[in-house]
Amino acid sequence: MTSPSIEKLPPDMGRIEIEMPASNIVLLSWIVNEYDGLGFVRTDNVSPPRPPAIRTGRVSLFFPAERREDVLELLRNLEGDGVSLRVLLETGACISVGDGHDKGIGGI
C-alpha cells in the first residue's frame, strides 16, 4: 500500500495534506464538494478517542493546479472563521512544500 504522503499525482493536480479536528472533516469535505471543480477531500487517518484530547484527523485535499489559489483562499477563510487547520504538506502541480513543521495556512 502506498503512503498518502508519497503517492503519485497527475502533473496537473495538487494535494494539500491537512491535520484538523475530526469533527471538522465533514464540513471541509462538504464545502470543497459544493464548489464546482474545486477538488475533493479524502480522509487519510482519524485518531482514536483519548479524553480529554480532541480527536484529530488527517485529510488530503486534491485540486486542479489552476484552482490552487482558490483552495488556499478557502483554507485561510476557514482558519479565519475559527476552524483549526494545520497544513502538513503540499505536493503536485509543480509544488513541493512542507517539512513536517507546524505551519498555518498563511505559511504556504
C-alpha positions as a Markdown table, in Angstrom:
| # | Residue | x | y | z |
|---|---|---|---|---|
| 1 | Met | 0.0 | 0.0 | 0.0 |
| 2 | Thr | 1.3 | 3.4 | -0.9 |
| 3 | Ser | 1.7 | 6.0 | 1.8 |
| 4 | Pro | -0.6 | 9.0 | 1.2 |
| 5 | Ser | 2.5 | 11.3 | 1.6 |
| 6 | Ile | 4.3 | 9.8 | -1.4 |
| 7 | Glu | 1.6 | 8.8 | -3.8 |
| 8 | Lys | 2.0 | 9.9 | -7.5 |
| 9 | Leu | -0.3 | 12.7 | -8.7 |
| 10 | Pro | -1.1 | 13.6 | -12.3 |
| 11 | Pro | 1.0 | 16.6 | -13.3 |
| 12 | Asp | -2.0 | 19.0 | -13.4 |
| 13 | Met | -3.1 | 18.1 | -9.9 |
| 14 | Gly | -2.1 | 19.3 | -6.4 |
| 15 | Arg | -2.6 | 17.9 | -3.0 |
| 16 | Ile | -2.5 | 19.5 | 0.4 |
| 17 | Glu | -2.3 | 17.3 | 3.5 |
| 18 | Ile | -4.1 | 18.8 | 6.5 |
| 19 | Glu | -4.4 | 17.9 | 10.1 |
| 20 | Met | -7.6 | 19.1 | 11.8 |
| 21 | Pro | -10.2 | 18.2 | 14.4 |
| 22 | Ala | -12.1 | 15.2 | 13.2 |
| 23 | Ser | -15.3 | 17.0 | 13.8 |
| 24 | Asn | -14.5 | 19.5 | 11.0 |
| 25 | Ile | -13.6 | 16.9 | 8.3 |
| 26 | Val | -17.2 | 16.7 | 7.1 |
| 27 | Leu | -17.5 | 20.5 | 7.0 |
| 28 | Leu | -14.3 | 20.8 | 4.8 |
| 29 | Ser | -15.4 | 17.9 | 2.6 |
| 30 | Trp | -18.9 | 19.4 | 2.1 |
| 31 | Ile | -17.6 | 22.9 | 1.3 |
| 32 | Val | -15.0 | 21.6 | -1.2 |
| 33 | Asn | -17.6 | 19.4 | -2.9 |
| 34 | Glu | -20.0 | 22.3 | -3.2 |
| 35 | Tyr | -17.5 | 24.4 | -5.2 |
| 36 | Asp | -17.7 | 23.4 | -8.8 |
| 37 | Gly | -14.4 | 21.9 | -9.9 |
| 38 | Leu | -12.5 | 22.9 | -6.7 |
| 39 | Gly | -11.4 | 19.4 | -5.8 |
| 40 | Phe | -12.2 | 16.6 | -3.4 |
| 41 | Val | -11.2 | 15.6 | 0.2 |
| 42 | Arg | -10.1 | 12.2 | 1.2 |
| 43 | Thr | -9.8 | 11.2 | 4.9 |
| 44 | Asp | -6.4 | 9.6 | 5.4 |
| 45 | Asn | -6.5 | 8.9 | 9.2 |
| 46 | Val | -8.5 | 9.8 | 12.3 |
| 47 | Ser | -7.0 | 9.4 | 15.8 |
| 48 | Pro | -8.8 | 7.2 | 18.3 |
| 49 | Pro | -10.7 | 9.0 | 21.0 |
| 50 | Arg | -8.5 | 9.8 | 24.0 |
| 51 | Pro | -10.2 | 12.0 | 26.6 |
| 52 | Pro | -9.7 | 14.8 | 27.2 |
| 53 | Ala | -7.9 | 15.3 | 23.9 |
| 54 | Ile | -9.8 | 16.3 | 20.8 |
| 55 | Arg | -9.8 | 13.7 | 18.1 |
| 56 | Thr | -7.8 | 14.8 | 15.1 |
| 57 | Gly | -7.9 | 13.7 | 11.5 |
| 58 | Arg | -5.5 | 13.9 | 8.6 |
| 59 | Val | -7.1 | 14.6 | 5.2 |
| 60 | Ser | -5.8 | 15.1 | 1.7 |
| 61 | Leu | -7.4 | 17.9 | -0.4 |
| 62 | Phe | -6.8 | 17.2 | -4.1 |
| 63 | Phe | -7.3 | 20.0 | -6.6 |
| 64 | Pro | -6.6 | 21.0 | -10.2 |
| 65 | Ala | -3.5 | 23.2 | -10.4 |
| 66 | Glu | -5.4 | 26.1 | -11.8 |
| 67 | Arg | -7.6 | 26.1 | -8.6 |
| 68 | Arg | -4.7 | 26.3 | -6.1 |
| 69 | Glu | -5.2 | 29.9 | -5.2 |
| 70 | Asp | -9.0 | 29.3 | -4.6 |
| 71 | Val | -8.1 | 26.3 | -2.4 |
| 72 | Leu | -5.7 | 28.4 | -0.3 |
| 73 | Glu | -8.2 | 31.2 | 0.0 |
| 74 | Leu | -10.8 | 28.7 | 1.2 |
| 75 | Leu | -8.4 | 27.3 | 3.8 |
| 76 | Arg | -7.4 | 30.8 | 5.0 |
| 77 | Asn | -11.1 | 31.8 | 5.3 |
| 78 | Leu | -11.9 | 28.6 | 7.3 |
| 79 | Glu | -9.0 | 29.3 | 9.6 |
| 80 | Gly | -10.2 | 32.9 | 10.0 |
| 81 | Asp | -13.6 | 31.6 | 10.9 |
| 82 | Gly | -12.1 | 29.6 | 13.8 |
| 83 | Val | -11.6 | 26.2 | 12.1 |
| 84 | Ser | -8.3 | 24.8 | 13.3 |
| 85 | Leu | -6.2 | 23.6 | 10.4 |
| 86 | Arg | -2.5 | 22.6 | 10.1 |
| 87 | Val | -1.0 | 22.2 | 6.7 |
| 88 | Leu | 1.4 | 19.3 | 6.8 |
| 89 | Leu | 2.5 | 19.0 | 3.2 |
| 90 | Glu | 1.7 | 20.4 | -0.2 |
| 91 | Thr | 2.7 | 18.4 | -3.3 |
| 92 | Gly | 2.0 | 18.2 | -7.0 |
| 93 | Ala | 1.2 | 20.9 | -9.6 |
| 94 | Cys | 4.9 | 21.7 | -9.7 |
| 95 | Ile | 4.8 | 22.3 | -6.0 |
| 96 | Ser | 6.6 | 20.6 | -3.1 |
| 97 | Val | 6.2 | 22.4 | 0.1 |
| 98 | Gly | 6.2 | 21.2 | 3.7 |
| 99 | Asp | 8.7 | 19.7 | 6.0 |
| 100 | Gly | 6.5 | 18.5 | 8.8 |
| 101 | His | 6.8 | 21.7 | 10.8 |
| 102 | Asp | 3.7 | 23.3 | 12.2 |
| 103 | Lys | 2.6 | 25.8 | 9.6 |
| 104 | Gly | -0.6 | 27.8 | 9.5 |
| 105 | Ile | -2.3 | 28.5 | 6.2 |
| 106 | Gly | -0.6 | 31.8 | 5.9 |
| 107 | Gly | 2.8 | 30.0 | 5.9 |
| 108 | Ile | 2.1 | 28.4 | 2.5 |
